[in-house]
Amino acid sequence: MKKKILIILSIVWIVIMSFLGYSLFDASVKQYTKNQVFKEKRLKPSVNFINNYLNTHNRLPSIKEFNQWQTDICNLKKENHINKKIDSLIASNPQWAYEVNCFIDSRSFPQEVIENYDKNYKNNSYVLETWRGEWNEYYISWINLYSTDYSYSEWHRDGIIVMVICIVIGLLPITILLIQKKTNS
């Protein structure tokens, strides 16, 4: 009777861990999509503004100029949102209420960027940073890299690795039971 209960619990454990593994795999693939949307909607407009400004004025915008542009864009988005006829029916949507920090002086670049990315700054190098809710995302201009740039295959691979680990953990109890059964025989 005891062994049957252990076998049943082991099978339940395998099912739970397999479900958890698949859920984590699925979440990693979905995170890739979220990252791409985040990059397009939140970071790219700022990168485009700064690069256009640099091409037009032959210098980076000052922090004040960047913040003014960001404020103008946010106000425009707010205005467009508020002017919708059904606005009173729409739940608060602070899509414009994010802040992108711009660092134009290499001495002020975030420590995480300095530690983890190429340090060969060039003239007119800058870093954009925005809070993601649990972590910061960056754009590093001198290597043209978004910290969200992680290929689909890398997300997919990492998801598969986590799923396999969960399944292996799920199989441990039944494996231990089988080993004990063989040693007792």
KAKATA-V76132 format. One record per residue. N is the residue number from 1. SS is DSSP state (@ for helix, = for strand, . for the rest). PSI is psi in whole degrees, 0 to 359 (NA if undefined). NEAR is the number of other C-alpha atoms within 10 Angstrom. Layout:
n: <N,N>
ss: <SS,SS>
psi: <PSI,PSI>
near: <NEAR,NEAR>
This chain:
n: <1,2,3,4,5,6,7,8,9,10,11,12,13,14,15,16,17,18,19,20,21,22,23,24,25,26,27,28,29,30,31,32,33,34,35,36,37,38,39,40,41,42,43,44,45,46,47,48,49,50,51,52,53,54,55,56,57,58,59,60,61,62,63,64,65,66,67,68,69,70,71,72,73,74,75,76,77,78,79,80,81,82,83,84,85,86,87,88,89,90,91,92,93,94,95,96,97,98,99,100,101,102,103,104,105,106,107,108,109,110,111,112,113,114,115,116,117,118,119,120,121,122,123,124,125,126,127,128,129,130,131,132,133,134,135,136,137,138,139,140,141,142,143,144,145,146,147,148,149,150,151,152,153,154,155,156,157,158,159,160,161,162,163,164,165,166,167,168,169,170,171,172,173,174,175,176,177,178,179,180,181,182,183,184,185>
ss: <.,@,@,@,@,@,@,@,@,@,@,@,@,@,@,@,@,@,@,@,@,@,@,@,@,@,@,@,@,@,@,@,@,@,@,@,@,@,@,@,@,@,@,@,@,@,@,@,@,@,@,@,@,@,@,@,@,.,.,.,.,.,@,@,@,@,@,@,@,@,@,@,@,@,@,@,@,@,@,@,@,@,.,.,.,.,@,@,@,.,.,.,.,.,.,.,.,.,.,=,=,=,=,.,.,@,@,@,.,.,@,@,@,@,@,@,.,.,.,.,.,.,.,.,.,.,=,=,=,=,=,.,.,.,.,=,=,=,=,=,@,@,@,.,=,=,.,.,.,.,.,@,@,@,@,@,@,@,@,@,@,@,@,@,@,@,@,@,@,@,@,@,@,@,@,@,@,@,@,@,@,@,@,@,.>
psi: <317,317,322,319,317,320,316,314,322,317,318,317,316,315,315,312,325,317,315,315,314,319,317,322,311,319,323,322,319,325,324,313,316,320,320,318,316,314,313,320,330,320,317,320,322,319,315,317,310,316,319,318,315,316,324,318,358,32,161,151,152,165,320,317,319,313,324,316,314,318,316,316,315,317,322,316,319,313,315,323,315,328,356,141,326,24,322,341,348,132,155,127,86,49,331,351,55,158,133,123,138,130,117,354,123,337,343,4,142,142,321,322,315,320,328,352,165,134,14,70,148,171,146,29,148,163,134,142,137,145,134,359,326,343,167,145,150,156,126,110,320,345,7,54,131,137,347,353,95,117,157,319,327,317,318,313,312,322,319,318,314,319,316,318,315,319,319,315,321,327,346,310,317,325,315,318,317,320,316,322,318,319,330,338,NA>
near: <6,7,10,9,10,14,16,13,14,20,16,13,19,21,15,15,21,21,16,17,24,19,15,19,22,16,15,21,20,14,15,20,14,13,18,15,13,15,19,12,13,18,21,15,14,20,19,11,16,23,18,14,16,14,11,10,10,11,13,21,20,13,13,10,13,19,16,12,16,20,15,12,14,18,14,13,16,16,11,10,18,13,10,11,9,9,11,9,8,11,7,9,9,11,12,17,12,13,15,19,17,24,18,18,12,16,9,12,17,14,9,10,16,13,9,8,12,11,12,8,13,11,11,16,17,21,24,23,21,17,13,12,7,6,8,13,21,25,24,22,18,16,14,11,13,20,16,19,13,12,10,15,11,13,20,17,15,16,21,19,15,18,22,17,15,20,21,16,15,23,18,14,18,18,13,12,15,13,12,11,11,9,8,7,6>
